[in-house]
Amino acid sequence: HTDDARAAYVAKLRATVRQYGKNLRALGELANVGVDCPSPPLDDDDLSLAQAGLEVRFDFDRKGAVGLNDGEASGGQQVMKSLILLIALLMDDTRPGGFVFIDEPFAHLDVANIDRVGRFLGATRAQYLITTPVTHNANVFAPSQLTLVTSKKSPGETWAPPIGILRRAK
């Protein structure tokens, strides 16, 4: 029975890695980023499984593939890599992208990369809760359908001001 359970585990592991690679490539296409994620050898032995790992490489603007921590990617590219990796984990046949909390994905990005990340978020079928500080760049709100504006409680006040709500028609 142990051999059957192990074989089922290895088969599920292979299917999971295959699906994750497919999700990465699909999100890469949405982001106009080349994504390469070769399947590692997953043989039915302890050493092979212990040494298995994923290597994901990204090709931005056809400048050549870069890894996860190579230090060559810009801030916008790092954000795109992180979002692609995260959303791909949440995708499956029944959930196209899950529900993702993202804290300040636009921080420190220039206008072009804010627009690029916003277009990518809008193109995926995931749902997002995004936090962002007050900003003069309205582009950070472009991918949202609903914006909630909160404020801190003023000293001496019992309550914070009411939450502002902005809905966008799609």
N, CA, C and O atoms as a DFTB+ gen file, in Angstrom:
680 C
 N C O
     1  1       0.803      -1.199       0.000
     2  2       0.000       0.000       0.000
     3  2       0.850       1.269       0.000
     4  3       0.461       2.299      -0.550
     5  1       2.007       1.166       0.625
     6  2       2.890       2.331       0.665
     7  2       3.350       2.698      -0.736
     8  3       3.417       3.878      -1.082
     9  1       3.667       1.693      -1.542
    10  2       4.110       1.964      -2.914
    11  2       3.001       2.631      -3.728
    12  3       3.269       3.531      -4.523
    13  1       1.763       2.191      -3.530
    14  2       0.637       2.802      -4.241
    15  2       0.441       4.256      -3.815
    16  3       0.193       5.127      -4.649
    17  1       0.553       4.508      -2.516
    18  2       0.391       5.876      -2.012
    19  2       1.503       6.772      -2.539
    20  3       1.253       7.917      -2.916
    21  1       2.717       6.262      -2.566
    22  2       3.845       7.051      -3.072
    23  2       3.667       7.340      -4.559
    24  3       3.904       8.464      -5.002
    25  1       3.256       6.348      -5.326
    26  2       3.036       6.545      -6.759
    27  2       1.937       7.585      -6.994
    28  3       2.050       8.417      -7.894
    29  1       0.882       7.536      -6.189
    30  2      -0.196       8.525      -6.317
    31  2       0.321       9.919      -5.961
    32  3      -0.047      10.901      -6.607
    33  1       1.173      10.009      -4.937
    34  2       1.760      11.294      -4.536
    35  2       2.618      11.868      -5.660
    36  3       2.495      13.046      -5.995
    37  1       3.472      11.054      -6.237
    38  2       4.351      11.518      -7.321
    39  2       3.519      11.935      -8.530
    40  3       3.829      12.937      -9.173
    41  1       2.477      11.187      -8.845
    42  2       1.608      11.553      -9.974
    43  2       0.925      12.896      -9.711
    44  3       0.835      13.729     -10.613
    45  1       0.445      13.111      -8.490
    46  2      -0.200      14.382      -8.140
    47  2       0.815      15.524      -8.182
    48  3       0.496      16.619      -8.645
    49  1       2.017      15.279      -7.708
    50  2       3.077      16.284      -7.743
    51  2       3.397      16.679      -9.182
    52  3       3.524      17.864      -9.487
    53  1       3.526      15.700     -10.056
    54  2       3.788      15.992     -11.478
    55  2       2.657      16.823     -12.087
    56  3       2.909      17.793     -12.801
    57  1       1.417      16.440     -11.802
    58  2       0.266      17.177     -12.346
    59  2       0.227      18.605     -11.804
    60  3      -0.105      19.535     -12.539
    61  1       0.559      18.784     -10.538
    62  2       0.561      20.117      -9.927
    63  2       1.624      21.001     -10.561
    64  3       1.362      22.160     -10.883
    65  1       2.817      20.462     -10.740
    66  2       3.912      21.225     -11.359
    67  2       3.561      21.569     -12.804
    68  3       3.819      22.683     -13.259
    69  1       2.981      20.627     -13.515
    70  2       2.576      20.861     -14.908
    71  2       1.526      21.975     -14.982
    72  3       1.618      22.855     -15.838
    73  1       0.527      21.942     -14.088
    74  2      -0.523      22.962     -14.075
    75  2       0.040      24.324     -13.688
    76  3      -0.350      25.337     -14.268
    77  1       0.949      24.366     -12.720
    78  2       1.548      25.636     -12.305
    79  2       2.332      26.249     -13.465
    80  3       2.249      27.455     -13.696
    81  1       3.084      25.439     -14.190
    82  2       3.813      25.937     -15.358
    83  2       2.866      26.482     -16.418
    84  3       3.133      27.517     -17.028
    85  1       1.765      25.784     -16.632
    86  2       0.749      26.248     -17.595
    87  2       0.167      27.587     -17.143
    88  3      -0.005      28.493     -17.958
    89  1      -0.135      27.716     -15.855
    90  2      -0.669      28.969     -15.313
    91  2       0.342      30.105     -15.462
    92  3      -0.025      31.216     -15.844
    93  1       1.606      29.831     -15.162
    94  2       2.653      30.848     -15.302
    95  2       2.733      31.355     -16.736
    96  3       2.789      32.561     -16.974
    97  1       2.737      30.433     -17.682
    98  2       2.837      30.834     -19.090
    99  2       1.608      31.629     -19.537
   100  3       1.738      32.603     -20.280
   101  1       0.420      31.222     -19.091
   102  2      -0.808      31.949     -19.456
   103  2      -0.783      33.371     -18.898
   104  3      -1.150      34.315     -19.598
   105  1      -0.358      33.531     -17.660
   106  2      -0.268      34.872     -17.077
   107  2       0.839      35.679     -17.738
   108  3       0.708      36.891     -17.910
   109  1       1.922      35.019     -18.109
   110  2       2.988      35.699     -18.837
   111  2       2.477      36.261     -20.153
   112  3       2.831      37.377     -20.533
   113  1       1.650      35.499     -20.848
   114  2       1.064      35.999     -22.098
   115  2       0.204      37.230     -21.842
   116  3       0.261      38.194     -22.606
   117  1      -0.593      37.208     -20.773
   118  2      -1.413      38.379     -20.439
   119  2      -0.550      39.603     -20.159
   120  3      -0.920      40.728     -20.497
   121  1       0.606      39.369     -19.537
   122  2       1.498      40.473     -19.159
   123  2       2.491      40.817     -20.261
   124  3       3.288      41.743     -20.113
   125  1       2.446      40.074     -21.369
   126  2       3.419      40.250     -22.453
   127  2       4.846      40.019     -21.954
   128  3       5.773      40.759     -22.286
   129  1       4.988      38.973     -21.148
   130  2       6.274      38.582     -20.568
   131  2       6.487      37.110     -20.894
   132  3       5.609      36.284     -20.646
   133  1       7.638      36.785     -21.442
   134  2       7.947      35.384     -21.664
   135  2       8.234      34.705     -20.335
   136  3       8.982      35.237     -19.516
   137  1       7.648      33.538     -20.112
   138  2       7.877      32.797     -18.874
   139  2       8.287      31.382     -19.238
   140  3       7.617      30.706     -20.018
   141  1       9.399      30.944     -18.662
   142  2       9.881      29.585     -18.881
   143  2       9.951      28.889     -17.531
   144  3      10.566      29.393     -16.591
   145  1       9.317      27.732     -17.442
   146  2       9.301      26.959     -16.201
   147  2       9.378      25.481     -16.554
   148  3       8.364      24.782     -16.559
   149  1      10.594      25.005     -16.851
   150  2      10.704      23.588     -17.201
   151  2      10.354      22.696     -16.009
   152  3      10.674      23.016     -14.864
   153  1       9.703      21.588     -16.294
   154  2       9.357      20.647     -15.228
   155  2      10.617      19.966     -14.722
   156  3      11.425      19.485     -15.517
   157  1      10.794      19.919     -13.410
   158  2      11.967      19.231     -12.866
   159  2      11.767      17.722     -12.967
   160  3      10.636      17.248     -13.063
   161  1      12.858      16.975     -12.945
   162  2      12.697      15.517     -12.937
   163  2      12.063      15.084     -11.612
   164  3      12.589      15.381     -10.539
   165  1      10.964      14.401     -11.692
   166  2      10.263      13.929     -10.497
   167  2      10.157      12.410     -10.570
   168  3       9.092      11.850     -10.828
   169  1      11.279      11.774     -10.338
   170  2      11.307      10.317     -10.362
   171  2      10.823       9.780      -9.022
   172  3      10.811      10.492      -8.018
   173  1      10.432       8.537      -9.026
   174  2       9.870       7.925      -7.827
   175  2      10.981       7.395      -6.923
   176  3      11.036       6.202      -6.628
   177  1      11.866       8.295      -6.487
   178  2      12.890       7.912      -5.518
   179  2      13.172       9.097      -4.597
   180  3      12.962      10.250      -4.973
   181  1      13.644       8.806      -3.400
   182  2      13.825       9.842      -2.377
   183  2      14.777      10.941      -2.813
   184  3      14.495      12.119      -2.591
   185  1      15.892      10.589      -3.424
   186  2      16.886      11.589      -3.809
   187  2      16.323      12.544      -4.861
   188  3      16.493      13.757      -4.747
   189  1      15.665      12.018      -5.866
   190  2      15.074      12.852      -6.916
   191  2      14.053      13.823      -6.338
   192  3      14.047      15.003      -6.690
   193  1      13.200      13.337      -5.461
   194  2      12.174      14.191      -4.875
   195  2      12.777      15.229      -3.929
   196  3      12.308      16.366      -3.877
   197  1      13.812      14.844      -3.184
   198  2      14.451      15.778      -2.251
   199  2      15.170      16.903      -2.987
   200  3      15.253      18.022      -2.481
   201  1      15.685      16.617      -4.166
   202  2      16.449      17.610      -4.921
   203  2      15.596      18.394      -5.919
   204  3      16.088      19.322      -6.561
   205  1      14.345      18.030      -6.049
   206  2      13.485      18.687      -7.041
   207  2      13.216      20.133      -6.640
   208  3      13.070      20.451      -5.460
   209  1      13.156      20.986      -7.631
   210  2      12.832      22.389      -7.409
   211  2      12.417      23.021      -8.719
   212  3      12.735      22.511      -9.794
   213  1      11.710      24.125      -8.629
   214  2      11.279      24.836      -9.827
   215  2      12.232      25.978     -10.124
   216  3      12.649      26.707      -9.223
   217  1      12.565      26.123     -11.368
   218  2      13.343      27.273     -11.813
   219  2      12.485      28.022     -12.821
   220  3      12.175      27.513     -13.898
   221  1      12.111      29.234     -12.451
   222  2      11.259      30.051     -13.311
   223  2      12.090      31.210     -13.824
   224  3      12.775      31.886     -13.055
   225  1      12.025      31.437     -15.135
   226  2      12.761      32.541     -15.750
   227  2      11.778      33.397     -16.539
   228  3      10.814      32.898     -17.119
   229  1      12.050      34.694     -16.544
   230  2      11.176      35.672     -17.184
   231  2      11.940      36.417     -18.258
   232  3      13.113      36.747     -18.083
   233  1      11.269      36.683     -19.378
   234  2      11.876      37.444     -20.475
   235  2      11.026      38.692     -20.719
   236  3       9.953      38.625     -21.318
   237  1      11.532      39.827     -20.243
   238  2      10.847      41.101     -20.415
   239  2      11.359      41.776     -21.676
   240  3      12.567      41.922     -21.861
   241  1      10.468      42.177     -22.521
   242  2      10.811      42.964     -23.709
   243  2      11.852      42.287     -24.596
   244  3      12.639      42.957     -25.264
   245  1      11.850      40.965     -24.597
   246  2      12.778      40.169     -25.423
   247  2      14.244      40.553     -25.204
   248  3      15.039      40.576     -26.143
   249  1      14.582      40.851     -23.957
   250  2      15.960      41.214     -23.623
   251  2      16.739      40.038     -23.053
   252  3      17.886      40.197     -22.635
   253  1      16.133      38.873     -23.033
   254  2      16.784      37.693     -22.479
   255  2      16.175      37.324     -21.139
   256  3      15.721      38.185     -20.386
   257  1      16.175      36.045     -20.861
   258  2      15.531      35.540     -19.652
   259  2      16.318      35.914     -18.405
   260  3      17.548      35.883     -18.391
   261  1      15.577      36.268     -17.358
   262  2      16.162      36.562     -16.054
   263  2      15.466      35.696     -15.018
   264  3      14.289      35.363     -15.155
   265  1      16.214      35.334     -13.974
   266  2      15.657      34.512     -12.908
   267  2      14.929      35.352     -11.880
   268  3      14.617      36.521     -12.108
   269  1      14.669      34.734     -10.750
   270  2      13.908      35.419      -9.710
   271  2      14.732      36.448      -8.956
   272  3      14.233      37.532      -8.658
   273  1      15.968      36.136      -8.645
   274  2      16.772      36.995      -7.776
   275  2      18.081      37.398      -8.427
   276  3      19.127      37.382      -7.777
   277  1      18.038      37.753      -9.681
   278  2      19.281      38.065     -10.378
   279  2      19.685      39.529     -10.265
   280  3      20.784      39.894     -10.684
   281  1      18.827      40.370      -9.711
   282  2      19.158      41.774      -9.529
   283  2      19.115      42.602     -10.796
   284  3      19.433      43.791     -10.755
   285  1      18.734      42.021     -11.916
   286  2      18.722      42.743     -13.183
   287  2      17.362      43.355     -13.508
   288  3      17.266      44.220     -14.379
   289  1      16.315      42.918     -12.819
   290  2      14.964      43.384     -13.139
   291  2      14.692      44.737     -12.487
   292  3      15.161      45.016     -11.383
   293  1      13.929      45.568     -13.187
   294  2      13.516      46.866     -12.645
   295  2      12.448      46.646     -11.573
   296  3      11.987      45.523     -11.366
   297  1      12.063      47.722     -10.900
   298  2      11.008      47.621      -9.894
   299  2       9.704      47.118     -10.476
   300  3       9.036      46.272      -9.880
   301  1       9.336      47.638     -11.648
   302  2       8.109      47.188     -12.299
   303  2       8.181      45.724     -12.693
   304  3       7.193      44.998     -12.579
   305  1       9.348      45.286     -13.156
   306  2       9.513      43.883     -13.530
   307  2       9.457      42.980     -12.300
   308  3       8.910      41.880     -12.364
   309  1      10.016      43.436     -11.186
   310  2       9.949      42.640      -9.957
   311  2       8.498      42.477      -9.505
   312  3       8.093      41.395      -9.082
   313  1       7.725      43.551      -9.597
   314  2       6.307      43.472      -9.231
   315  2       5.591      42.492     -10.152
   316  3       4.811      41.663      -9.683
   317  1       5.844      42.574     -11.445
   318  2       5.193      41.663     -12.395
   319  2       5.570      40.213     -12.097
   320  3       4.709      39.333     -12.113
   321  1       6.846      39.960     -11.825
   322  2       7.265      38.593     -11.494
   323  2       6.514      38.086     -10.270
   324  3       6.002      36.966     -10.270
   325  1       6.449      38.903      -9.236
   326  2       5.777      38.496      -8.000
   327  2       4.299      38.211      -8.229
   328  3       3.771      37.214      -7.736
   329  1       3.634      39.084      -8.975
   330  2       2.205      38.889      -9.227
   331  2       1.946      37.648     -10.074
   332  3       1.007      36.901      -9.802
   333  1       2.758      37.423     -11.086
   334  2       2.597      36.227     -11.925
   335  2       2.767      34.970     -11.078
   336  3       1.958      34.047     -11.169
   337  1       3.816      34.928     -10.252
   338  2       4.058      33.756      -9.409
   339  2       2.916      33.523      -8.423
   340  3       2.481      32.388      -8.229
   341  1       2.434      34.592      -7.805
   342  2       1.375      34.471      -6.803
   343  2       0.050      34.048      -7.425
   344  3      -0.577      33.095      -6.963
   345  1      -0.373      34.742      -8.456
   346  2      -1.681      34.454      -9.048
   347  2      -1.692      33.062      -9.673
   348  3      -2.712      32.373      -9.631
   349  1      -0.570      32.644     -10.251
   350  2      -0.495      31.300     -10.836
   351  2      -0.714      30.220      -9.786
   352  3      -1.278      29.168     -10.087
   353  1      -0.274      30.470      -8.561
   354  2      -0.496      29.497      -7.487
   355  2      -1.975      29.335      -7.164
   356  3      -2.412      28.254      -6.769
   357  1      -2.738      30.397      -7.331
   358  2      -4.145      30.388      -6.934
   359  2      -5.080      29.906      -8.033
   360  3      -6.263      29.674      -7.784
   361  1      -4.563      29.755      -9.235
   362  2      -5.409      29.385     -10.370
   363  2      -5.624      27.878     -10.433
   364  3      -4.718      27.099     -10.140
   365  1      -6.816      27.482     -10.812
   366  2      -7.086      26.113     -11.222
   367  2      -8.282      26.137     -12.163
   368  3      -8.754      27.208     -12.545
   369  1      -8.763      24.981     -12.532
   370  2      -9.834      24.926     -13.523
   371  2     -11.133      25.558     -13.032
   372  3     -11.911      26.073     -13.835
   373  1     -11.373      25.525     -11.730
   374  2     -12.625      26.071     -11.205
   375  2     -12.490      27.497     -10.697
   376  3     -13.481      28.224     -10.617
   377  1     -11.261      27.908     -10.350
   378  2     -11.021      29.279      -9.878
   379  2      -9.991      29.916     -10.791
   380  3      -8.836      29.491     -10.802
   381  1     -10.375      30.907     -11.545
   382  2      -9.458      31.469     -12.534
   383  2      -8.358      32.353     -11.965
   384  3      -7.539      32.853     -12.735
   385  1      -8.300      32.566     -10.682
   386  2      -7.235      33.401     -10.145
   387  2      -7.371      33.687      -8.679
   388  3      -6.512      34.342      -8.088
   389  1      -8.433      33.209      -8.084
   390  2      -8.579      33.371      -6.656
   391  2      -8.847      34.797      -6.221
   392  3      -9.220      35.657      -7.019
   393  1      -8.648      35.018      -4.949
   394  2      -8.829      36.318      -4.321
   395  2      -7.502      36.677      -3.685
   396  3      -6.987      35.923      -2.859
   397  1      -6.943      37.815      -4.056
   398  2      -5.576      38.165      -3.673
   399  2      -5.557      39.501      -2.934
   400  3      -6.125      40.486      -3.405
   401  1      -4.905      39.529      -1.779
   402  2      -4.629      40.779      -1.072
   403  2      -3.256      41.261      -1.518
   404  3      -2.279      40.518      -1.417
   405  1      -3.167      42.482      -2.007
   406  2      -1.887      43.022      -2.484
   407  2      -1.642      44.361      -1.796
   408  3      -2.445      45.286      -1.914
   409  1      -0.534      44.455      -1.082
   410  2      -0.200      45.671      -0.354
   411  2       0.712      46.555      -1.195
   412  3       1.869      46.212      -1.436
   413  1       0.199      47.668      -1.629
   414  2       0.934      48.698      -2.359
   415  2       1.749      48.167      -3.552
   416  3       2.968      48.336      -3.590
   417  1       1.084      47.531      -4.518
   418  2       1.837      47.015      -5.669
   419  2       2.424      48.111      -6.549
   420  3       3.315      47.842      -7.355
   421  1       1.944      49.335      -6.408
   422  2       2.408      50.419      -7.271
   423  2       3.473      51.283      -6.610
   424  3       3.985      52.216      -7.229
   425  1       3.811      50.981      -5.357
   426  2       4.800      51.794      -4.641
   427  2       6.115      51.801      -5.415
   428  3       6.583      50.756      -5.868
   429  1       6.690      52.954      -5.560
   430  2       8.005      53.145      -6.184
   431  2       8.035      52.839      -7.679
   432  3       9.117      52.700      -8.249
   433  1       6.873      52.729      -8.327
   434  2       6.856      52.482      -9.768
   435  2       6.652      53.791     -10.512
   436  3       5.975      54.698     -10.028
   437  1       7.250      53.875     -11.699
   438  2       7.001      55.043     -12.538
   439  2       5.639      54.880     -13.225
   440  3       5.013      53.824     -13.135
   441  1       5.192      55.930     -13.907
   442  2       3.856      55.929     -14.509
   443  2       3.691      54.782     -15.505
   444  3       2.650      54.125     -15.521
   445  1       4.700      54.535     -16.332
   446  2       4.593      53.466     -17.335
   447  2       4.396      52.107     -16.670
   448  3       3.586      51.305     -17.134
   449  1       5.126      51.842     -15.590
   450  2       4.986      50.555     -14.912
   451  2       3.706      50.472     -14.094
   452  3       3.146      49.386     -13.943
   453  1       3.232      51.596     -13.563
   454  2       1.925      51.595     -12.895
   455  2       0.860      51.180     -13.905
   456  3      -0.006      50.359     -13.600
   457  1       0.924      51.746     -15.098
   458  2      -0.042      51.396     -16.145
   459  2       0.097      49.932     -16.551
   460  3      -0.906      49.245     -16.744
   461  1       1.329      49.451     -16.681
   462  2       1.564      48.063     -17.097
   463  2       1.021      47.086     -16.052
   464  3       0.334      46.125     -16.398
   465  1       1.326      47.328     -14.791
   466  2       0.831      46.456     -13.725
   467  2      -0.694      46.539     -13.648
   468  3      -1.359      45.518     -13.471
   469  1      -1.252      47.740     -13.780
   470  2      -2.703      47.909     -13.756
   471  2      -3.395      47.157     -14.879
   472  3      -4.427      46.522     -14.663
   473  1      -2.828      47.227     -16.081
   474  2      -3.410      46.483     -17.216
   475  2      -3.361      44.979     -16.950
   476  3      -4.316      44.258     -17.241
   477  1      -2.250      44.517     -16.400
   478  2      -2.130      43.091     -16.093
   479  2      -3.189      42.669     -15.073
   480  3      -3.869      41.660     -15.265
   481  1      -3.330      43.433     -13.999
   482  2      -4.328      43.090     -12.984
   483  2      -5.727      43.064     -13.585
   484  3      -6.522      42.178     -13.273
   485  1      -6.026      44.022     -14.437
   486  2      -7.331      44.060     -15.083
   487  2      -7.557      42.907     -16.045
   488  3      -8.695      42.489     -16.254
   489  1      -6.485      42.388     -16.633
   490  2      -6.608      41.311     -17.619
   491  2      -6.780      39.939     -16.977
   492  3      -7.357      39.040     -17.589
   493  1      -6.290      39.768     -15.757
   494  2      -6.460      38.470     -15.102
   495  2      -7.904      38.351     -14.651
   496  3      -8.642      39.336     -14.616
   497  1      -8.292      37.152     -14.313
   498  2      -9.662      36.940     -13.848
   499  2      -9.706      36.788     -12.333
   500  3     -10.708      36.337     -11.776
   501  1      -8.619      37.164     -11.672
   502  2      -8.578      37.115     -10.213
   503  2      -9.306      38.322      -9.632
   504  3      -9.553      39.313     -10.318
   505  1      -9.636      38.213      -8.369
   506  2     -10.215      39.336      -7.636
   507  2      -9.142      39.861      -6.688
   508  3      -8.348      39.085      -6.156
   509  1      -9.117      41.173      -6.475
   510  2      -8.053      41.784      -5.693
   511  2      -8.590      42.710      -4.631
   512  3      -9.624      43.356      -4.801
   513  1      -7.864      42.758      -3.530
   514  2      -8.002      43.821      -2.557
   515  2      -6.627      44.477      -2.522
   516  3      -5.656      43.877      -2.061
   517  1      -6.550      45.709      -3.009
   518  2      -5.277      46.414      -3.151
   519  2      -5.252      47.585      -2.182
   520  3      -6.208      48.356      -2.099
   521  1      -4.149      47.710      -1.450
   522  2      -3.968      48.895      -0.621
   523  2      -3.005      49.833      -1.332
   524  3      -2.070      49.395      -2.002
   525  1      -3.243      51.113      -1.177
   526  2      -2.338      52.107      -1.752
   527  2      -2.431      53.374      -0.913
   528  3      -3.513      53.733      -0.448
   529  1      -1.309      54.049      -0.718
   530  2      -1.380      55.311       0.019
   531  2      -2.026      56.392      -0.845
   532  3      -2.230      56.205      -2.045
   533  1      -2.339      57.504      -0.231
   534  2      -2.864      58.644      -0.980
   535  2      -1.820      59.038      -2.020
   536  3      -0.632      59.137      -1.715
   537  1      -2.274      59.261      -3.240
   538  2      -1.347      59.568      -4.324
   539  2      -1.991      60.548      -5.293
   540  3      -3.216      60.626      -5.394
   541  1      -1.163      61.286      -5.996
   542  2      -1.660      62.190      -7.034
   543  2      -1.856      61.455      -8.355
   544  3      -2.458      62.000      -9.281
   545  1      -1.355      60.224      -8.454
   546  2      -1.440      59.461      -9.696
   547  2      -2.705      58.604      -9.686
   548  3      -2.741      57.538      -9.071
   549  1      -3.721      59.074     -10.363
   550  2      -5.005      58.361     -10.396
   551  2      -4.915      57.030     -11.130
   552  3      -5.831      56.215     -11.023
   553  1      -3.839      56.787     -11.872
   554  2      -3.694      55.528     -12.611
   555  2      -3.663      54.314     -11.683
   556  3      -4.005      53.210     -12.105
   557  1      -3.256      54.503     -10.422
   558  2      -3.212      53.363      -9.508
   559  2      -4.607      52.804      -9.243
   560  3      -4.742      51.660      -8.809
   561  1      -5.639      53.595      -9.498
   562  2      -7.005      53.145      -9.261
   563  2      -7.663      52.569     -10.515
   564  3      -8.785      52.068     -10.443
   565  1      -6.992      52.631     -11.648
   566  2      -7.579      52.193     -12.920
   567  2      -8.074      50.748     -12.906
   568  3      -9.146      50.488     -13.452
   569  1      -7.346      49.787     -12.307
   570  2      -7.845      48.410     -12.373
   571  2      -9.012      48.122     -11.429
   572  3      -9.573      47.027     -11.465
   573  1      -9.381      49.078     -10.592
   574  2     -10.404      48.788      -9.581
   575  2     -11.812      49.097     -10.082
   576  3     -12.029      50.016     -10.871
   577  1     -12.749      48.306      -9.600
   578  2     -14.164      48.574      -9.833
   579  2     -14.775      49.263      -8.623
   580  3     -15.776      49.970      -8.736
   581  1     -14.167      49.051      -7.476
   582  2     -14.662      49.627      -6.235
   583  2     -13.471      50.170      -5.461
   584  3     -12.501      49.449      -5.224
   585  1     -13.539      51.429      -5.068
   586  2     -12.483      52.046      -4.271
   587  2     -13.087      52.487      -2.944
   588  3     -14.096      53.190      -2.907
   589  1     -12.451      52.061      -1.858
   590  2     -12.855      52.481      -0.525
   591  2     -11.786      53.424       0.001
   592  3     -10.606      53.075       0.032
   593  1     -12.193      54.614       0.412
   594  2     -11.260      55.615       0.906
   595  2     -11.435      55.723       2.415
   596  3     -12.506      56.074       2.909
   597  1     -10.365      55.415       3.132
   598  2     -10.415      55.472       4.589
   599  2      -9.507      56.578       5.102
   600  3      -8.547      56.970       4.438
   601  1      -9.818      57.068       6.277
   602  2      -9.014      58.104       6.923
   603  2      -8.822      57.737       8.386
   604  3      -9.649      57.047       8.982
   605  1      -7.722      58.209       8.953
   606  2      -7.468      57.977      10.369
   607  2      -8.392      58.844      11.215
   608  3      -8.882      59.885      10.775
   609  1      -8.609      58.394      12.413
   610  2      -9.389      59.154      13.389
   611  2      -8.557      60.352      13.832
   612  3      -7.376      60.207      14.146
   613  1      -9.159      61.514      13.859
   614  2      -8.473      62.725      14.323
   615  2      -8.355      62.695      15.843
   616  3      -9.212      62.127      16.521
   617  1      -7.294      63.305      16.385
   618  2      -7.161      63.353      17.848
   619  2      -8.395      64.013      18.472
   620  3      -8.890      65.027      17.980
   621  1      -8.868      63.430      19.540
   622  2     -10.029      63.975      20.234
   623  2     -11.365      63.498      19.692
   624  3     -12.396      63.686      20.337
   625  1     -11.364      62.885      18.521
   626  2     -12.608      62.373      17.931
   627  2     -12.852      60.942      18.417
   628  3     -11.910      60.197      18.686
   629  1     -14.121      60.574      18.525
   630  2     -14.471      59.219      18.931
   631  2     -14.302      58.237      17.783
   632  3     -13.879      57.100      17.989
   633  1     -14.633      58.675      16.575
   634  2     -14.632      57.784      15.416
   635  2     -13.847      58.395      14.269
   636  3     -13.672      59.611      14.190
   637  1     -13.388      57.548      13.401
   638  2     -12.777      58.009      12.149
   639  2     -13.894      58.479      11.223
   640  3     -15.047      58.091      11.408
   641  1     -13.572      59.307      10.229
   642  2     -14.600      59.731       9.269
   643  2     -15.198      58.524       8.537
   644  3     -14.560      57.475       8.448
   645  1     -16.411      58.672       8.018
   646  2     -17.028      57.565       7.263
   647  2     -16.161      57.162       6.065
   648  3     -15.398      57.965       5.529
   649  1     -16.298      55.928       5.673
   650  2     -15.556      55.408       4.523
   651  2     -16.183      55.956       3.245
   652  3     -17.396      55.882       3.052
   653  1     -15.335      56.507       2.374
   654  2     -15.802      56.967       1.071
   655  2     -15.840      55.807       0.095
   656  3     -14.964      54.943       0.127
   657  1     -16.835      55.776      -0.766
   658  2     -16.999      54.676      -1.720
   659  2     -17.090      55.237      -3.129
   660  3     -17.861      56.157      -3.400
   661  1     -16.284      54.663      -4.028
   662  2     -16.317      55.035      -5.439
   663  2     -16.484      53.757      -6.250
   664  3     -15.642      52.862      -6.178
   665  1     -17.565      53.665      -7.021
   666  2     -17.806      52.507      -7.893
   667  2     -17.601      52.935      -9.336
   668  3     -18.025      54.016      -9.746
   669  1     -16.946      52.074     -10.096
   670  2     -16.739      52.332     -11.517
   671  2     -17.579      51.353     -12.328
   672  3     -17.656      50.168     -12.005
   673  1     -18.192      51.850     -13.357
   674  2     -18.944      50.977     -14.264
   675  2     -17.953      50.290     -15.186
   676  3     -16.979      50.901     -15.626
   677  1     -18.194      49.050     -15.471
   678  2     -17.303      48.309     -16.376
   679  2     -17.907      48.210     -17.736
   680  3     -17.307      47.623     -18.637
